[in-house]
Amino acid sequence: MSDFNSILYEVDRGRARITLNRPEKLNALSLSLQSELNEALWEADNNTDVHCVILRGAGRAFSAGYDLTGADGNVPVSRIQSSDNKYRGGQSIDDDAWQLERAQRYRMAIFDMHKPVICQIHGFCLAGGTDIALMCDMIIASDDVLIGFPPARDLGALPNNMWIYHVGPQWAKRLNLTGDMISGKEAQQIGLVMKAVPTEHLENEVEQLADRLTRIDPDLLSTNKRIINMAMELMGARTLQRMASENDVRGHNTRAADGFRKSVQELGLREALRARDSKFGDGRVRVNGPELRDEQGRLID
């Protein structure tokens, strides 16, 4: 069952499966996709037959990040939006913050909804993909998934930031300050994901956890999820998300971000991204042992 354009939605055996469904774009997060995701999450939370949600991506990746092309970005704020009116764009600092906060409200449904969300990640979970995944209650990853926020290198700050609550300040800084990527296997070691398994076992691992959750009264699941999330709120988690959006505005006004925008104009988006990331070799971090690299900056195994 799905009447969405950018996601798939189905309810089966007490779980709602929500699949990001732009595989040809590596599930790049357009505003339309984020809006549909928000709607599907609240639908699942409202359906008394649903005990939990599985959030996953179609194709080769969970998500490669936000759609920087602006595709599918025309999502009305209200049903009475009219061409007769003049609306916000992104020219002023306040406009930028407003737009970032609007998209953040879509994602915060994962944190705010009563029922638990299991995130199933594979391939790549980058940039905006991490903004969604790290909001989830439990993340199960393939061993070889690559997780990171490369745009932190020159495009801005992170508009959602749950990293510190998973990995602590040092690893949050190591990953956020460089934009380097970590594998699912090593992400498990530092607590960025709950568990990593070989790709061929990923779906079964997620589904069997959902099986166990469906044996629990959903109202009781809600009781236990919400007290843990309240503890995180007391540690500032919700306030930090609010601050992260405004901090991203600051990031958008740096010389680095201005340089990236000029690079996109001159080279096109694909080449601008390649030029940025090529300086970092394979862009990977190593948790265990020294980071020995070759002349191209690639980790030496």
C-alpha positions as CSV (number, residue, x, y, z in Angstrom):
1,M,0.0,0.0,0.0
2,S,1.5,3.3,-1.0
3,D,0.1,6.5,-2.5
4,F,3.4,8.4,-2.2
5,N,5.8,9.4,-4.9
6,S,9.2,9.3,-3.2
7,I,8.7,6.6,-0.6
8,L,7.0,3.2,-0.3
9,Y,4.7,2.5,2.7
10,E,3.3,-0.8,3.8
11,V,2.0,-2.4,7.0
12,D,2.7,-6.0,7.6
13,R,2.6,-8.2,10.7
14,G,2.5,-5.3,13.2
15,R,5.2,-3.2,11.5
16,A,5.2,-0.4,9.1
17,R,7.9,-0.4,6.5
18,I,8.9,2.9,5.1
19,T,11.3,2.8,2.1
20,L,13.0,5.8,0.7
21,N,12.4,5.2,-3.0
22,R,14.6,7.4,-5.2
23,P,17.1,4.7,-6.0
24,E,18.3,6.3,-9.2
25,K,19.4,9.3,-7.0
26,L,20.7,7.2,-4.2
27,N,17.6,8.3,-2.3
28,A,18.7,11.9,-2.2
29,L,16.4,13.7,0.2
30,S,14.2,16.1,-1.7
31,L,11.8,18.3,0.3
32,S,9.0,16.3,-1.2
33,L,10.5,13.1,0.1
34,Q,10.9,14.6,3.6
35,S,7.3,15.8,3.6
36,E,6.1,12.3,2.6
37,L,8.3,10.7,5.2
38,N,6.8,12.9,7.9
39,E,3.3,12.0,6.8
40,A,4.0,8.3,6.7
41,L,5.6,8.3,10.1
42,W,2.6,9.9,11.7
43,E,0.3,7.6,9.8
44,A,2.2,4.6,11.3
45,D,2.1,6.2,14.8
46,N,-1.7,6.7,14.5
47,N,-2.4,3.1,13.3
48,T,-3.1,0.9,16.3
49,D,-2.1,-2.2,14.3
50,V,1.4,-0.9,14.1
51,H,3.9,-1.6,16.9
52,C,7.0,-0.3,15.3
53,V,8.5,1.2,12.1
54,I,11.3,0.0,9.8
55,L,12.9,2.8,7.9
56,R,15.2,1.7,5.0
57,G,16.3,2.7,1.5
58,A,15.7,1.2,-1.9
59,G,18.6,0.4,-4.3
60,R,22.3,0.7,-3.6
61,A,22.1,3.0,-0.6
62,F,20.1,4.2,2.4
63,S,20.7,7.8,1.4
64,A,23.5,9.8,-0.1
65,G,22.2,13.0,1.5
66,Y,20.1,16.0,0.7
67,D,19.1,16.7,-2.9
68,L,21.3,19.7,-3.7
69,T,19.7,20.1,-7.2
70,G,16.5,21.5,-5.6
71,A,14.4,18.8,-7.4
72,D,10.9,18.3,-5.9
73,G,11.3,21.3,-3.7
74,N,8.0,22.9,-4.4
75,V,6.0,21.7,-1.4
76,P,3.3,24.1,-0.3
77,V,3.5,25.2,3.4
78,S,-0.3,25.3,3.6
79,R,-3.3,24.4,1.5
80,I,-4.1,28.1,1.1
81,Q,-0.7,29.0,-0.4
82,S,-1.2,31.3,-3.3
83,S,0.8,32.8,-6.1
84,D,-0.9,36.1,-5.1
85,N,1.3,36.2,-2.0
86,K,5.0,36.8,-1.6
87,Y,6.7,34.1,0.4
88,R,10.1,33.5,2.0
89,G,13.0,32.4,-0.2
90,G,16.5,31.9,1.1
91,Q,18.1,35.3,0.7
92,S,18.2,36.6,4.3
93,I,19.7,34.9,7.3
94,D,16.3,34.5,8.8
95,D,14.9,33.0,5.6
96,D,17.7,30.4,5.6
97,A,17.0,29.5,9.3
98,W,13.3,29.3,8.6
99,Q,13.7,26.9,5.7
100,L,16.1,24.7,7.6
101,E,13.8,24.6,10.6
102,R,10.9,23.7,8.3
103,A,12.7,20.7,7.0
104,Q,13.9,19.8,10.5
105,R,10.3,19.6,11.7
106,Y,9.7,16.9,9.1
107,R,12.6,14.8,10.5
108,M,11.8,15.4,14.1
109,A,8.7,13.2,13.8
110,I,11.0,10.2,14.2
111,F,12.1,11.5,17.7
112,D,8.6,12.7,18.6
113,M,6.4,9.9,17.5
114,H,5.4,7.4,20.2
115,K,6.4,4.1,18.4
116,P,9.9,2.9,18.0
117,V,11.7,3.3,14.7
118,I,14.4,0.8,13.5
119,C,16.7,2.3,10.9
120,Q,18.2,-0.2,8.4
121,I,21.2,1.3,6.6
122,H,23.3,-0.1,3.8
123,G,25.6,1.2,1.0
124,F,25.9,4.9,2.0
125,C,24.4,6.9,4.8
126,L,25.7,10.3,4.2
127,A,24.9,13.9,5.1
128,G,21.1,14.3,5.3
129,G,20.9,10.5,5.5
130,T,22.6,10.7,8.9
131,D,20.2,13.4,10.0
132,I,17.4,10.9,9.5
133,A,19.2,7.8,10.7
134,L,20.5,9.2,14.0
135,M,17.0,10.4,15.0
136,C,15.9,6.7,14.9
137,D,15.6,4.7,18.1
138,M,17.9,1.9,16.9
139,I,20.2,1.6,13.9
140,I,21.2,-1.7,12.4
141,A,23.8,-1.4,9.6
142,S,25.5,-3.5,7.1
143,D,29.2,-4.1,8.0
144,D,30.4,-2.1,4.9
145,V,28.0,0.8,4.9
146,L,29.8,4.1,4.9
147,I,28.5,6.8,7.3
148,G,29.6,10.4,7.3
149,F,28.8,14.1,6.7
150,P,31.1,15.2,3.9
151,P,29.4,18.6,3.4
152,A,30.8,19.6,6.7
153,R,34.1,20.2,4.8
154,D,32.8,23.3,3.0
155,L,29.1,23.6,2.7
156,G,27.9,24.3,6.2
157,A,27.3,22.8,9.6
158,L,25.0,19.8,10.4
159,P,21.3,21.0,10.5
160,N,20.5,18.1,12.9
161,N,23.1,16.9,15.3
162,M,22.6,13.8,17.4
163,W,26.2,12.6,17.0
164,I,27.3,13.6,20.4
165,Y,24.5,11.6,22.1
166,H,25.7,8.4,20.4
167,V,29.5,8.7,20.3
168,G,30.5,11.5,22.8
169,P,32.4,14.7,22.0
170,Q,35.7,13.4,20.7
171,W,34.4,11.1,18.0
172,A,31.7,13.6,17.2
173,K,34.4,16.1,16.5
174,R,36.6,13.7,14.7
175,L,33.8,12.8,12.2
176,N,32.1,16.2,12.0
177,L,35.2,18.4,11.7
178,T,36.6,16.3,8.8
179,G,33.5,14.9,7.1
180,D,35.3,11.6,7.0
181,M,33.3,8.4,6.7
182,I,33.2,5.4,9.1
183,S,32.2,1.8,8.2
184,G,29.3,0.2,9.8
185,K,31.5,-2.4,11.5
186,E,33.6,0.4,13.2
187,A,30.5,2.6,13.8
188,Q,29.2,-0.2,16.0
189,Q,32.4,-0.1,18.1
190,I,31.9,3.6,19.0
191,G,28.1,3.5,19.4
192,L,27.1,5.4,16.3
193,V,25.0,2.4,15.3
194,M,23.5,-0.2,17.6
195,K,24.7,-3.2,15.6
196,A,26.4,-4.1,12.3
197,V,26.0,-7.3,10.4
198,P,27.1,-8.8,7.0
199,T,24.9,-7.4,4.3
200,E,23.2,-10.7,3.6
201,H,22.0,-10.8,7.2
202,L,20.8,-7.2,7.4
203,E,17.2,-7.6,6.5
204,N,16.7,-10.6,8.7
205,E,18.4,-8.9,11.6
206,V,16.0,-6.0,11.3
207,E,12.9,-8.1,10.8
208,Q,13.6,-10.4,13.7
209,L,13.9,-7.3,16.0
210,A,10.6,-6.0,14.6
211,D,9.1,-9.5,15.4
212,R,10.1,-9.1,19.0
213,L,8.7,-5.6,19.2
214,T,5.4,-6.7,17.8
215,R,5.0,-9.0,20.8
216,I,4.9,-6.0,23.1
217,D,1.8,-3.8,23.7
218,P,2.4,-0.7,21.6
219,D,1.3,1.6,24.4
220,L,4.0,0.0,26.6
221,L,6.6,0.5,23.8
222,S,5.6,4.1,23.8
223,T,6.0,4.4,27.5
224,N,9.5,3.1,27.4
225,K,10.6,4.9,24.3
226,R,9.4,8.3,25.6
227,I,11.0,8.1,29.0
228,I,14.4,7.5,27.4
229,N,13.8,10.3,24.9
230,M,12.8,12.5,27.8
231,A,16.2,11.7,29.4
232,M,17.8,12.9,26.2
233,E,15.8,16.0,26.2
234,L,16.9,16.7,29.7
235,M,20.5,16.4,28.4
236,G,19.6,19.1,25.8
237,A,18.9,16.9,22.7
238,R,15.9,18.8,21.5
239,T,17.3,22.2,22.2
240,L,20.5,21.2,20.4
241,Q,18.5,20.3,17.3
242,R,16.9,23.8,17.3
243,M,20.4,25.3,17.7
244,A,21.8,23.1,15.0
245,S,19.6,24.7,12.3
246,E,20.7,28.2,13.3
247,N,24.3,27.1,13.5
248,D,24.0,25.8,9.9
249,V,23.0,29.3,8.8
250,R,26.3,30.4,10.3
251,G,28.0,27.7,8.3
252,H,26.3,28.8,5.1
253,N,27.9,32.2,5.5
254,T,31.5,31.1,5.8
255,R,34.1,31.6,3.1
256,A,34.2,27.9,2.5
257,A,30.5,27.7,1.7
258,D,30.8,30.7,-0.6
259,G,33.7,29.0,-2.4
260,F,31.6,25.8,-2.8
261,R,28.7,27.7,-4.3
262,K,31.1,29.4,-6.8
263,S,32.6,26.0,-7.6
264,V,29.2,24.7,-8.4
265,Q,28.5,27.6,-10.7
266,E,31.8,27.1,-12.5
267,L,32.1,23.3,-12.6
268,G,28.6,21.9,-12.0
269,L,27.5,20.1,-8.9
270,R,29.0,16.7,-9.6
271,E,32.4,18.1,-10.4
272,A,32.4,20.5,-7.5
273,L,31.7,17.6,-5.1
274,R,34.4,15.5,-6.7
275,A,36.9,18.4,-6.5
276,R,36.1,18.8,-2.8
277,D,36.2,15.1,-1.8
278,S,39.2,14.1,-3.9
279,K,41.5,16.0,-1.5
280,F,40.5,13.5,1.2
281,G,41.4,10.3,-0.6
282,D,38.9,7.6,0.2
283,G,37.5,9.8,3.0
284,R,37.5,7.0,5.5
285,V,38.4,7.0,9.2
286,R,39.9,4.1,11.1
287,V,38.9,3.4,14.7
288,N,41.4,0.7,15.5
289,G,45.1,1.2,15.0
290,P,47.1,3.9,13.1
291,E,45.7,5.7,10.1
292,L,48.3,4.8,7.5
293,R,47.6,6.3,4.1
294,D,49.0,6.1,0.6
295,E,49.9,9.2,-1.5
296,Q,46.3,9.5,-2.6
297,G,45.1,9.7,1.0
298,R,43.6,6.2,1.0
299,L,43.8,4.0,4.1
300,I,46.3,1.2,3.8
301,D,44.9,-2.0,5.2
